Structures are given as structure tokens and as C-alpha cells.
Amino acid sequence: MKTGLKTILGILAVIVIATAVLVWTSRKLVAGTNPSVALIEDNTDQFSSSAVSASLADLLAAYNAKPVPPRLSGAASLSVTEVCPYVPYIQYLLPGTIALAIFVSAMIGGVIIFIDDKARGLHEGYLVTPLTKFDLIMGFNLAGAIKAVLSGLVLVTLGSLIAGIPDPLNLLRLARMLVMVVLTALALISMMFLIMVRVSDPLVPRAIFGVLNTMLFFPSGAVYPINAFPPWMKVITVVAPFTYAVHGFKSLILKNTGLMAIGGDLLFLGAFTVIALGAATLLFRRTL
């Protein structure tokens, strides 16, 4: 009876000692020190002392075999959630490319034709007609706008196919794009006519084309977001029709929105066209 009680007490002692050893060594490990275990045994009972020593040796062997991974990692991780789907950069550049194609057509059409006719003396033929100043200006602007619309439509269709725009040949989508192309062409050609209305030298418009291209294309948001621009550059984006054209094309191409979503862009381009044509009519000289 006494032997069984001693065995039970020995087992309980091993459990208590093992628990204390694990707690103590864990604290030592967290503190960054090399833990060590000391066992003080009573060698009068070799059987019990050997059993306790063997049990502790097995526990330490399991403890030293493989470190236990932490349940919670202390390292911070970054989780990125995209609100909008990923847009390839070639698709992001397409709206600006369409607006640039229209702008190039506006630069080589419209008022520059009138300036070249003045340099050659051909303007005398239509200045002697009963056409009013507004008739002449509208004729040049519409002639240039037709070229700009054609170039814009080519970029809309072919560019959408090359860039991989979803459903590029949808008729409703093409109709909305046509409205945007026409208003953009009229606004840009009217702007060019207003800038060049008093110019007589055909070299002047060609000299400032590069300056206008740089001043209007890059601040328009066609390459970089407008929010990243410095304050002085944002002033240009507010008054330039190129900015509203690029924003409208981006909404129609990348988001496939309706005309209501770009109502502000369409309103600005229409109002800008009317104001530019009115100012150009007042400044236009119907003289030889």
C-alpha cells in the first residue's frame, strides 16, 4: 500500500516539476536567455530518481527538438483592396490619344487654311461675296471639324480594338462617342480660330503648335492624374477644353457611362464653342 502511494506521489511530483520547468524555461526563452534546468534528487531511492530524471530528459529532448511556431505573428502585413478593376495603361492612354488626334486636326484645319489663303491671296475670292463674318468663320470651323471628327472616329474604333476595350463596336457606345468627338472637335477648332483670328503670317501658327500641344495635352490628365499636379498647373486644367475632352472620353471608354455622367464636360465644351465663335466673330476682320 505504501509502495503504491509512493508511486502516485512520485508521478504527481513529476507532473508538477515538469509544469514548473516548462513555465520557467518559457519565461527564460522569452527573455532571450538560454534556459537551463537543474534537478536535485534523492538518491536513496534509485528507482524513483531514475524515473524522474528520464521523464525530464524526455521533456527537454522534445522541447529542444523543434521550436514551436508562434500562434500570432508580430510582423505587420499589407493587404491591398482595389476599389476599381485594374486598367491597362494602353487603355488609360486611349482617351488622351483620341483627343490629341482631334487637336492635331484642329491645328492643321480651320483657321490655318484661312491664314494660308491670305498668304496666297486666295481670300479675295470669298471676301468679295456677300457672306458675313460669321458665315466665313462657321465655314472654316465646320470644314476643319469634319476632318477632326473623321480622325477621332478612326481612333475610337481602331484604338478600342487595339487596346482591348470591352465591346468596342457597340452601337450605343459608338453613338455616345460620336457626340463627344463632335463637341471636342468644335471646341478645339473654335479655340484655334480665336487664337489665330488676327494672325496673317502662316509661320506663326506652326511655330506655336508645339507650345499649345505641350500646354494643353500634358496638364489635361491624359498621362497623369490631375490631382497630382501643382496648383499653378491646375489653373490650366480648369479653363482648357482639352481637359474636359479627356475626362469625357475616359468616362465613356474606361467606365462605359452614359451621357448624363459627362453632362458637365459636354456643357463646358458646348459653351466654350459658342463663346469662342462669338469672340472670333467680333475680332475677325473682313478686309483684304
Secondary structure, 3 states (H helix, E strand, C coil): CHHHHHHHHHHHHHHHHHHHHHHHHHHHHHHCCCCCCCCCCCCCCHHHHHHHHHHHHHHHHHHHHCCCCCCCCCCCCCCCCCCCCCCCHHHHHHHHHHHHHHHHHHHHCCHHHHHHHHHHCCHHHHHCCCCCHHHHHHHHHHHHHHHHHHHHHHHHHHHHHHHCCCCCCCHHHHHHHHHHHHHHHHHHHHHHHHHCCCCCCCHHHHHHHHHHHHHHHHHHCCCCCHHHCCHHHHHHHHHCHHHHHHHHHHHHHHCCCCHHHHHHHHHHHHHHHHHHHHHHHHHCCCCC
